[in-house]
Amino acid sequence: MNARDIKDRVQNGHRFLTRKTRRMKAFKYFFAVLLLSGFCYSCIDTESLEVLDESDHYQNLADAQKSVIGLYGKVMGMAEQLVVLNELHADLMDVTTNADQDLQDISNFTSNADNPWTNPVPFYSVIQNCNDMLAHFDLMLANHQFTKDQYNEFYSDVMTVRCWTYFQVGTLFGKIPYLTKPIKSLKDVGADQSSYIGLDELISNLITCMENLPTLNQYTSVSGMANKRLGNYNLDNYYINKRCLLSELYLWTDDQYYKAAKTIRDFHIEGGTEETWKRYKTISYVYQGTFEGAYMVTYTRYLWNDINSLVNLWVNMFQLGMNENWANFENITCMTYDPSYTPTYPFIRLMGTQGVGKYLLKPSANAIDNYWGAQVQTNGFTFDGRGEGGSYEMNGQQPVITKYLHSFDANAPYEQSGKWFIYRAGWLNLLYAEACNRYAETPGYVDGDQTKPYSAYRRLTNAFLNTSLSAEFNFTRPDGTTYPADSVAVSGWGAGKEFPYPFYFDARYSTTPYHRGYWRDHSGIRNRASLTSVTYDSTATVQPEVRFYEKAILDELALETAYEGHRWRDILRIARRWNREKAGTGTALLNQVIGAKFAKNGKSAPVFLDNESNWYLPVNFQ
């Protein structure tokens, strides 16, 4: 048995769950509701695109509940297109020799308006549903068919779905129609040129919509949607998280980094999640044979330098069913597909090699070699467990994206089940690091009689990107002696000099006096993967520190969230920001990042222009 065989056996032996199909009887009820409630599709027949009679469809609370469940059924139908367009239209995913010309064109940035993948009508079908539902919710409130508190929750959720969908469309296509009222037919979406707006105006509009929601909290018992169970299945993780969306939107502007950081911290506090010390905190600890919700790449205690003791727990977040308690420590918004009902889970067909798998998409050589393959672990080994064994595996000589394939059952090869990951803690905490990095460039201010330099907030960037809160804020006295345990591991610019909210974190762990901070087990993203830190060296680079860390965060987002539908947006966000700071620098970044995929394949790369004219997909209203 060679080293790889031993490593694979250890990895597989310590995975929390075996790969088996998790059939959920609840979905029989879920999709029965969708089929029985025609109004769940906002009274629109998506084949004929005709508006149906809807006078009897919004009469009470139960009708509102069913309409929301139906809306999320339509959102699930967008998964295939969104993942392909955000990932294949970037640097970490590539086509196989099985892919048709349409997928090849998406990968090569050569799509034309006839490519079916660039048809935005499915997105506007969801938007039309949202507009229709919002209008009817207004009428239901006016007619006293549900309470103001119930209206607030339903309205806020549906508006969030609309904003989230517009955000996807805008970042893919650039200039798009922006419609806020129901229309008679989806054929009319692209007809009115006056309805088109650019990405900057769209982002501004979406922020305004989100800031003016009646509530940013998720559903409560008031609406009957919190802990909504269909059979034995809880739907809480289906709902688009409002604060996750709003925090990402803030990062697309130049002056709202504080708001981005605050919105993420508010998310940590919402519903008492901060008091659950493991939830959404990307925790790690010394491994001694138990899982306990820590999604880390690590080694068995005392065997740090033994490759055969490698334990890949990171992959568990993609294997666990959403009914498992541990899954909720990482996944924020995640939708599960059952093989017996529509919409059909699309990713086995696209990425799998067995059963219905056509093996059309694969990891790019750039992702394998230049990202995961170039990482150095704290024990000196050169690899990243979030790559091979995490995001992909080798099937002979074929690299296979496995993030979406963990529900595949070889004993039932034609059943299609799995999950679609939309928001999770690793992604959100990296966005927090990005916000802190930019906030660190803000001019200093005076708080009371002490000046707190903003540059100190970059320590939070380091804590969330690299190490941990307890490691970064473990202060010592000028003479080298240590402070008591209850005086350090609190985020600040010195012992006893704490940052204000939303930059305050308590990671203390002391016995005398007894104290357990909620963030005591927090781990930075790279530390959770047992990787060395990325640190700025002013003598080795002429790049400004803020841009050094921004590029490091962009690279870490690639390592952590590859194939989850964020990649194109992440690259685009940073490139546009850099161009606003200094013309041409963001374009150069975009050419560099995307160009690496083509260089690895020995192909000529597309050339992106400073005016963004060729950055986006062609709009194709079929």
C-alpha positions in Angstrom: 0.0 0.0 0.0 1.5 3.3 -1.1 1.3 6.7 0.7 -1.7 7.9 -1.3 -3.6 4.7 -0.5 -2.9 5.1 3.2 -3.9 8.8 3.1 -7.1 7.9 1.2 -8.0 5.2 3.7 -7.4 7.6 6.6 -9.4 10.3 5.0 -12.3 8.1 4.2 -12.2 6.3 7.5 -12.7 9.6 9.4 -15.5 11.1 7.3 -18.5 11.6 9.5 -20.9 10.0 7.0 -20.6 7.4 4.3 -21.7 8.3 0.9 -25.2 7.1 0.6 -28.4 8.5 -0.6 -30.5 10.3 2.0 -34.0 9.9 0.9 -36.3 12.4 2.6 -40.0 11.5 2.7 -40.7 15.1 3.5 -40.1 16.0 -0.2 -43.2 14.0 -1.1 -45.1 16.7 0.8 -42.8 19.5 -0.4 -43.4 19.0 -4.1 -47.0 17.9 -3.6 -47.6 21.4 -2.3 -45.9 22.8 -5.3 -48.0 20.8 -7.7 -51.3 21.4 -6.0 -50.8 25.1 -5.6 -50.7 26.5 -9.1 -50.5 30.0 -7.6 -47.2 29.1 -6.2 -45.8 30.0 -9.6 -47.5 33.4 -9.3 -50.2 32.3 -11.6 -47.8 32.3 -14.5 -47.7 29.3 -16.9 -44.0 29.4 -17.8 -44.6 27.5 -21.0 -47.3 29.8 -22.5 -46.2 32.8 -20.4 -49.8 33.8 -19.9 -51.2 35.3 -16.7 -53.9 33.1 -15.2 -56.9 34.1 -13.1 -55.5 34.8 -9.6 -58.5 36.4 -7.8 -58.8 33.4 -5.4 -55.2 32.6 -4.8 -54.2 35.0 -2.0 -56.9 34.8 0.7 -55.2 33.8 3.9 -52.0 32.9 5.8 -51.9 29.4 4.4 -52.0 30.8 0.8 -49.1 33.1 1.6 -47.1 30.2 3.0 -47.7 28.0 0.0 -46.8 30.8 -2.4 -43.4 31.2 -0.7 -42.7 27.5 -0.8 -43.6 27.5 -4.5 -41.3 30.5 -5.1 -38.3 28.6 -3.6 -39.2 25.7 -5.8 -38.6 28.0 -8.8 -35.4 29.3 -7.2 -34.1 25.7 -7.0 -34.6 25.5 -10.8 -32.0 28.2 -11.3 -29.1 26.2 -9.7 -27.7 24.6 -12.8 -27.5 27.9 -14.8 -26.1 30.0 -11.9 -23.3 27.6 -11.0 -22.3 27.1 -14.7 -22.3 30.8 -15.4 -20.5 31.9 -12.2 -17.9 29.1 -12.2 -17.3 28.0 -15.8 -17.2 31.6 -16.8 -14.2 32.0 -14.5 -10.9 30.3 -13.7 -11.5 27.3 -11.5 -13.8 25.2 -13.7 -13.2 23.8 -17.2 -15.0 21.7 -19.8 -14.2 18.1 -20.5 -14.0 16.6 -24.0 -17.6 15.6 -23.5 -18.9 19.1 -23.4 -20.8 20.6 -26.3 -20.0 23.8 -28.1 -22.3 25.9 -25.9 -20.5 25.0 -22.7 -17.1 25.4 -24.4 -18.2 28.9 -25.4 -19.1 29.8 -21.8 -15.6 28.6 -20.7 -13.8 30.4 -23.5 -15.7 33.7 -23.2 -16.9 33.3 -26.8 -20.7 33.0 -26.2 -23.1 34.7 -28.5 -26.7 35.6 -28.0 -27.9 32.2 -29.2 -26.2 30.3 -26.4 -29.0 28.8 -24.3 -26.9 29.1 -21.1 -27.1 32.9 -21.4 -30.9 33.1 -21.5 -32.0 35.2 -18.5 -35.7 34.4 -18.9 -35.6 31.7 -16.1 -34.3 34.4 -13.7 -36.9 36.9 -14.7 -39.6 34.2 -14.2 -38.5 34.2 -10.5 -38.5 38.0 -10.5 -41.9 38.1 -12.0 -43.2 35.7 -9.4 -41.7 38.0 -6.7 -43.3 41.1 -8.1 -46.6 39.4 -8.3 -46.4 38.1 -4.8 -45.3 41.4 -3.4 -48.3 43.2 -5.0 -50.7 40.6 -3.6 -49.2 40.8 -0.1 -49.9 44.5 -0.2 -53.5 43.8 -1.0 -53.7 41.1 1.7 -52.5 43.5 4.3 -54.9 46.2 3.1 -57.8 43.7 3.3 -56.7 42.5 6.8 -56.1 39.0 5.5 -53.0 38.7 7.7 -51.4 40.9 10.4 -48.7 43.5 9.9 -46.1 41.3 11.6 -47.0 38.4 9.2 -46.8 40.8 6.2 -43.4 42.1 7.4 -41.9 38.6 7.3 -43.4 37.4 4.1 -42.7 40.7 2.2 -39.1 40.8 3.5 -38.4 37.3 2.4 -39.9 37.6 -1.1 -38.2 41.0 -1.7 -34.9 39.4 -0.6 -35.4 36.6 -3.2 -36.0 39.3 -5.8 -32.9 41.3 -4.9 -30.8 38.2 -4.8 -32.0 37.1 -8.2 -31.4 40.6 -9.7 -27.9 40.5 -8.1 -27.1 37.3 -9.9 -28.4 38.6 -13.2 -26.7 42.0 -13.0 -23.2 40.6 -12.2 -23.5 38.1 -15.1 -24.9 40.4 -17.8 -24.0 43.9 -16.8 -26.8 46.1 -18.0 -30.2 44.5 -17.5 -34.0 45.3 -17.4 -35.1 46.3 -13.9 -38.8 45.7 -13.3 -40.5 46.2 -10.0 -44.1 45.6 -11.0 -45.8 42.5 -12.5 -45.9 42.3 -16.3 -48.4 40.5 -18.5 -45.9 38.2 -20.2 -42.2 37.3 -19.8 -41.9 38.0 -23.5 -42.1 41.7 -22.6 -39.0 41.6 -20.2 -36.4 42.8 -22.7 -38.6 44.8 -25.0 -38.5 48.2 -23.2 -34.9 49.6 -23.5 -35.7 52.3 -21.0 -36.0 49.7 -18.3 -32.3 48.7 -18.6 -29.9 49.9 -15.9 -26.2 49.4 -15.3 -24.6 47.4 -12.5 -23.8 50.4 -10.3 -27.3 51.7 -10.4 -28.6 48.2 -9.8 -26.4 47.7 -6.7 -27.6 51.0 -5.3 -31.3 50.0 -5.9 -30.8 46.6 -4.3 -29.1 48.1 -1.2 -32.0 50.6 -0.9 -34.6 47.8 -1.1 -32.7 45.7 1.4 -32.2 48.5 3.9 -35.9 49.3 3.7 -37.2 45.8 4.4 -39.6 45.6 7.3 -37.2 43.1 8.9 -33.8 41.6 8.3 -34.4 38.7 10.6 -35.4 35.3 9.2 -38.9 33.9 9.7 -40.3 33.5 13.2 -43.4 31.7 14.5 -45.5 34.8 13.6 -45.7 33.8 10.0 -45.7 30.0 10.6 -42.7 29.7 8.4 -40.0 29.3 11.1 -39.2 25.6 11.6 -41.7 24.9 8.8 -41.8 21.1 8.5 -43.0 19.2 5.5 -43.1 15.7 6.8 -40.0 15.4 8.9 -38.0 18.0 7.0 -37.2 21.5 8.1 -37.1 24.2 5.4 -35.3 26.9 7.4 -32.1 26.6 5.4 -33.9 27.2 2.1 -34.6 30.9 2.8 -32.1 33.3 1.3 -30.4 35.0 4.3 -31.0 38.7 4.2 -27.9 39.8 6.1 -25.7 37.6 4.0 -27.0 39.3 0.8 -26.9 42.8 2.2 -23.4 42.4 3.5 -22.2 41.3 0.1 -24.0 44.2 -1.6 -22.3 46.7 0.7 -18.9 45.4 -0.5 -19.6 46.4 -4.0 -19.6 50.1 -3.0 -16.6 52.2 -1.9 -17.8 53.7 1.4 -19.9 51.1 3.2 -17.3 48.7 4.5 -18.3 49.5 8.1 -21.9 48.6 7.2 -20.7 45.3 5.6 -18.8 44.4 8.8 -21.7 45.4 11.0 -24.3 43.5 9.0 -22.2 40.3 9.3 -21.8 40.8 13.0 -25.5 41.4 13.3 -26.0 38.1 11.5 -23.8 36.4 14.1 -26.0 37.8 16.9 -29.4 37.2 15.3 -31.3 34.5 17.0 -28.7 34.0 19.6 -26.3 32.2 17.2 -23.3 33.9 18.9 -24.2 32.1 22.1 -23.8 28.8 20.3 -20.1 28.9 20.4 -19.5 26.5 17.5 -22.1 27.8 15.0 -20.8 29.8 12.0 -17.4 30.4 13.7 -15.2 28.1 11.6 -13.9 26.3 14.6 -11.0 24.0 15.0 -9.3 22.1 17.9 -6.8 19.4 18.5 -8.1 16.2 16.9 -8.5 13.2 19.1 -10.9 11.1 17.2 -14.2 13.0 17.4 -16.0 15.2 14.9 -17.9 17.8 17.1 -18.8 20.0 14.2 -15.2 21.1 13.3 -14.8 21.1 9.6 -11.1 21.1 9.5 -8.2 19.5 7.6 -6.0 18.3 10.4 -3.8 15.5 11.8 -4.3 13.1 14.7 -2.8 14.6 17.9 0.9 14.0 18.3 1.2 12.8 14.7 1.4 16.3 13.1 4.2 15.3 10.7 2.8 11.9 9.7 0.9 12.1 6.3 -0.9 8.9 7.2 -2.6 10.6 10.1 -4.2 13.2 7.9 -7.9 13.6 8.7 -10.1 15.5 6.3 -13.1 16.7 8.2 -13.7 19.7 6.0 -15.5 17.6 3.4 -18.2 16.7 6.0 -20.0 20.0 5.4 -20.9 18.8 1.9 -21.8 15.2 3.0 -24.1 15.9 5.9 -27.8 16.1 5.3 -29.4 19.3 6.3 -31.4 17.6 9.0 -28.1 16.8 10.8 -27.4 19.2 13.6 -23.7 19.5 12.7 -24.6 20.7 9.2 -26.0 23.9 10.7 -22.7 24.9 12.2 -21.5 25.8 8.6 -24.4 25.9 6.2 -26.5 29.1 6.2 -28.6 28.8 3.0 -28.6 25.4 1.4 -31.2 23.6 -0.7 -31.7 19.9 -0.9 -33.0 18.0 -3.9 -34.8 14.6 -3.8 -34.5 12.3 -6.8 -38.2 11.5 -7.0 -39.5 15.1 -7.6 -38.8 18.1 -9.6 -36.8 20.2 -10.0 -34.2 17.6 -10.9 -30.8 17.8 -9.2 -28.6 18.9 -12.1 -25.1 18.5 -10.9 -24.7 14.7 -11.2 -25.4 15.0 -14.9 -22.9 17.8 -15.3 -20.1 16.6 -13.1 -20.6 12.9 -12.4 -19.0 9.9 -14.3 -21.6 7.2 -13.4 -25.3 6.7 -13.8 -26.8 9.8 -15.4 -23.4 11.5 -15.2 -22.2 12.9 -18.5 -18.9 14.3 -17.0 -19.2 17.7 -18.8 -17.4 19.8 -16.3 -14.2 19.3 -14.3 -11.7 21.3 -12.1 -9.4 23.4 -14.2 -5.7 22.5 -14.2 -5.2 26.1 -12.9 -7.3 25.3 -9.8 -5.5 22.0 -9.2 -2.0 23.2 -9.7 -1.9 26.9 -9.1 -4.4 27.1 -6.2 -4.7 23.9 -4.1 -1.5 22.3 -5.3 0.6 25.4 -4.3 -0.5 25.6 -0.7 1.9 24.7 2.2 0.7 23.1 5.4 2.0 24.1 8.8 4.0 20.8 8.9 5.6 21.5 5.5 3.5 19.2 3.3 2.6 20.9 0.0 -1.2 20.5 -0.7 -4.5 21.7 0.4 -7.0 19.2 1.7 -9.9 21.4 0.4 -8.7 20.5 -3.1 -8.2 16.8 -3.8 -10.3 14.8 -1.3 -12.3 17.9 -0.6 -13.6 19.8 -3.7 -12.5 17.2 -6.2 -11.2 13.6 -6.5 -9.3 11.7 -9.1 -11.1 9.0 -11.0 -8.2 7.4 -12.7 -6.7 10.3 -14.8 -10.0 12.3 -14.6 -10.4 15.0 -12.0 -14.0 15.0 -10.8 -15.7 17.9 -8.9 -17.2 16.1 -5.9 -18.7 18.9 -3.8 -22.1 18.1 -5.4 -21.8 14.4 -5.6 -21.8 13.2 -2.0 -25.3 11.9 -2.2 -24.6 9.7 -5.2 -25.3 6.1 -4.5 -23.6 3.6 -6.8 -26.3 1.1 -5.9 -28.9 3.4 -7.3 -26.9 5.2 -10.0 -29.8 6.8 -11.8 -31.2 8.6 -8.8 -30.3 12.2 -8.6 -30.1 13.8 -5.1 -27.9 16.3 -3.5 -27.5 19.9 -2.2 -27.0 23.4 -3.6 -24.8 25.5 -1.3 -25.7 29.2 -1.5 -24.3 30.7 1.8 -22.1 29.2 4.4 -19.8 30.4 7.2 -16.5 30.0 5.5 -17.6 32.4 2.7 -19.2 34.9 5.0 -16.2 35.1 7.4 -13.9 35.8 4.4 -16.2 38.6 3.4 -15.8 39.9 7.0 -12.1 39.8 6.6 -12.4 41.8 3.3 -14.6 44.4 5.0 -12.1 44.8 7.9 -9.2 45.1 5.5 -10.8 48.0 3.7 -12.0 49.6 6.9 -8.4 49.5 8.1 -7.6 52.1 5.5 -10.0 54.6 6.9 -8.4 57.7 8.6 -7.9 57.4 12.3 -10.5 58.8 14.8 -10.6 59.8 18.4 -12.7 57.8 20.9 -12.8 59.6 24.2 -9.2 60.6 25.0 -7.5 57.8 23.2 -6.7 57.6 19.5 -7.4 54.2 18.0 -5.6 53.7 14.7 -7.8 52.2 12.1 -4.9 50.2 10.8 -5.2 48.0 13.9 -8.5 46.6 12.4 -6.4 44.7 9.9 -5.6 42.4 12.7 -9.1 41.1 12.4 -8.4 40.5 8.7 -5.5 38.3 9.8 -7.5 36.5 12.4 -10.3 35.6 10.0 -8.1 34.9 7.0 -5.2 33.2 8.7 -4.9 32.3 12.3 -7.7 32.8 14.9 -9.0 35.5 17.2 -7.4 34.0 20.2 -4.0 33.8 18.5 -4.1 37.2 16.9 -5.1 39.1 20.1 -2.9 37.2 22.6 -1.1 40.3 23.8 2.1 40.5 25.9 3.5 43.3 28.0 6.4 45.4 26.7 8.8 43.3 28.9 7.5 40.1 27.2 5.5 38.8 30.2 2.0 37.6 29.6 -1.3 39.1 30.7 -3.8 36.9 32.6 -5.9 34.7 30.4 -9.0 36.7 31.1 -7.3 39.9 29.8 -6.4 38.8 26.3 -8.1 37.0 23.4 -10.5 39.9 23.1 -10.2 41.8 19.8 -8.7 45.2 20.3 -5.6 47.3 19.8 -4.1 46.2 23.1 -4.9 44.3 26.3 -7.8 46.0 27.8 -8.3 48.3 24.8 -11.2 46.6 23.0 -12.5 47.4 19.6 -16.1 48.7 19.6 -19.0 46.7 18.0 -19.0 45.4 15.3 -15.3 44.6 15.7 -15.6 43.2 19.2 -15.1 39.5 19.7 -14.6 37.6 22.9 -12.3 34.5 22.4 -11.2 34.2 26.1 -10.8 30.9 27.7 -9.8 31.2 31.4 -10.3 29.0 34.5 -9.4 31.5 37.2 -11.6 33.5 37.0 -13.8 31.2 35.0 -14.8 32.5 31.6 -15.6 31.0 28.3 -15.9 33.4 25.4 -18.3 32.6 22.6 -15.5 32.8 20.0 -13.0 30.7 22.0 -12.7 27.9 19.4 -12.7 30.3 16.4 -10.2 29.4 13.7 -9.1 31.5 10.7 -9.9 29.9 7.4 -6.4 28.9 6.5 -5.7 27.7 10.0 -8.8 25.5 9.8 -7.2 23.9 6.7 -3.8 23.5 8.6 -2.2 26.0 6.1 0.6 28.5 6.8 -0.5 32.1 7.0 -0.3 34.6 4.2 1.4 37.8 5.6 2.4 41.1 4.2 6.1 41.9 3.9 6.8 45.5 2.9 10.3 44.7 1.9 9.3 42.0 -0.5 6.5 43.7 -2.4 5.6 47.2 -3.6 1.9 46.4 -3.6 0.0 48.4 -1.0 -0.9 46.3 2.0 -4.7 46.7 1.5 -4.4 45.3 -2.0 -2.0 42.5 -0.9 -4.6 41.2 1.6 -7.5 41.8 -0.9 -5.8 39.6 -3.4 -5.0 37.0 -0.7 -8.7 37.0 0.3 -9.7 36.6 -3.3 -7.3 33.6 -3.6 -8.7 32.1 -0.4 -12.2 32.4 -1.6 -11.1 30.3 -4.6 -9.6 27.7 -2.3 -12.6 27.6 0.1 -15.6 28.2 -2.1 -14.7 26.8 -5.5 -17.7 25.7 -7.6 -20.3 27.1 -5.1 -21.4 29.9 -7.5 -19.5 32.8 -6.2 -16.3 32.9 -8.2 -17.2 35.2 -11.1 -18.8 37.7 -8.7 -15.8 37.7 -6.4 -13.3 38.4 -9.2 -15.6 41.0 -10.7 -16.1 42.8 -7.3 -12.4 43.2 -6.7 -11.5 44.1 -10.3 -14.1 46.9 -10.5 -13.0 48.2 -7.1 -9.4 48.4 -8.2 -10.4 50.1 -11.4 -12.2 52.8 -9.5 -9.1 53.4 -7.4 -6.7 53.4 -10.3 -7.8 53.0 -13.9 -6.6 49.8 -15.5 -5.4 48.0 -12.4 -8.6 46.0 -12.0 -8.6 45.1 -15.7 -5.1 43.9 -15.3 -6.2 41.8 -12.3 -9.1 40.3 -14.3 -6.8 39.5 -17.2 -4.3 37.9 -14.8 -6.8 35.7 -12.9 -8.8 34.5 -15.9 -5.7 34.3 -18.1 -4.0 31.8 -15.8 -6.7 29.2 -16.7 -5.9 29.6 -20.4 -2.2 29.7 -19.9 -2.3 26.4 -18.0 -4.1 24.9 -21.0 -1.8 26.4 -23.6 -4.5 28.6 -25.1 -4.8 32.2 -25.9 -6.8 34.1 -23.2 -9.6 36.6 -23.8 -8.5 40.2 -23.4 -10.7 42.3 -21.1 -11.0 46.0 -21.7 -10.9 48.9 -19.3 -14.4 50.1 -20.1 -16.0 46.7 -19.2 -17.6 46.4 -22.6 -16.6 42.7 -23.0 -16.7 41.6 -19.3 -20.2 40.3 -19.3 -22.3 37.7 -21.0 -24.5 38.6 -23.9 -28.1 39.1 -22.9 -30.3 36.7 -24.8 -34.1 36.9 -24.2 -35.3 33.8 -26.0 
